[in-house]
Structure formats: structure tokens, C-alpha cells
Amino acid sequence: SKAIDAQLNDNYWRATANDKVLNYALLEHYGYPMPETVAIYSPHKRRIGTEISLTTEGALQEFLTQAMQFPVFIKPVVGSYGRGTFLLNSYDASRRCFVDSHGKNLAVVELVITCSTPQFNGMLFQKCLQPHDDVLRWIGSTTSCVRVIVLLNQGRPKVHMAFWKIARSHNITDNFHMGSTGNL
């Protein structure tokens, strides 16, 4: 997979796929729909648009414990395969922990440490997407997406294929991971 990726994809396009701040800013500029980002933790002060900007760990902690609305989906600015993502449903102030979509507890300090992981370049805090009523009936309330593979041959784009990534009910992302997640 890596060899094919390296052979078929120009490196200068990687940032638009891997850097979600850049990706979302481009999508917003061209009028494409995207998840609503309500806040971003970025020590480098990067932004997509009008979301709340959190530039210090102190501001991050204050947002997490006092202002964050639920449910919330949290993901790294730079990342893939669902690493570093969270789907949180509530906050228990007396225990200083969040409750995730599986009913497990996540301490505030653990979330701050993950958000501060250098390779993630910060974190996005997004409103949870809701599937269309038809999709809800077919596959349930998980969030899935359609990916379109476009080949560029002699300067001309051509849709090569499209596929629907369907998350199973126990997963918060639709990543396939060669079938290990149970996603379709």
C-alpha cells in the first residue's frame, strides 16, 4: 500500500489530505460541506475560520472542563486511521473525567496529554455528524463517509472509483484497517 501510494501520489498533495486545518480551510473556501469545528487546540495559533482558538494547555483545560458542549468528536489536526480520536458524551466534574461513547471514563489529564502530542499538531473539537434518515435506517447512527479516488492522467481528472466506508456500531471512526475493526 505504501509503495503504491508513493508511486501514484505527488508529495505536494499530501498536506491537503493529512493536515485537517488546511483541508477544512480549502473545503470551506470552495463551499463544500464539512463537520462543524467548534474549537481548535493549536499552540501555533492555526485556525480554520471562526472556531474557538485554544493556544495554551491552560486554555485547553478551561475549555474542556467549562465550555465544551456534548456530544463532541475530537481528532488530531494531523493524523490518520482514527488514531487519537475521541467521541465524548459528558463530563463528570466531581471526578474530573469524561464519559465516552462506550461508557468508559477518560481523565481530563489524559485528554490534555493526548491533545498535546507533538505529532498531532493540535486537536479539532467538532459537533457530531448525524446521518441522513435513510442511512440511519440502513446502518444505524454511526458516521460513515464516501471516498472518491480521482486519477490525474495527462492533466485530466477522471473518477476511478468511489467507496462507502461504513462504521460498525462499536466504532467511532469508519477506518477499515484491513478488516480488523469490523467496519465495512
WOKA-V7602 format. One record per backbone hydrogen bond with DSSP energy under -1.0 kcal/mol. CO is the residue of the C=O (numbers start at 1). NH is the residue of the N-H. If there is no record, write none. Layout:
# WOKA-V7602
co,nh
CO,NH
CO,NH
This chain:
# WOKA-V7602
co,nh
1,5
2,6
3,7
4,8
5,9
10,13
11,14
14,18
15,19
19,23
20,24
21,25
22,26
23,27
24,28
25,29
26,30
27,32
28,31
36,127
38,52
39,125
40,54
41,123
42,45
52,40
54,42
56,60
57,61
58,62
59,63
60,64
61,65
62,66
63,67
63,68
72,88
73,126
74,86
75,124
77,20
80,83
82,85
86,74
87,101
88,72
90,99
92,97
96,108
97,92
98,106
99,89
99,90
100,103
104,100
106,98
107,111
108,112
109,113
110,114
111,115
112,116
114,117
117,120
118,121
120,78
122,77
123,41
124,75
125,38
125,39
126,73
132,136
133,137
134,138
135,139
136,140
145,165
147,163
149,160
149,161
151,158
153,156
156,153
158,151
161,149
163,147
165,145
166,184
168,171
176,179
176,181
177,180
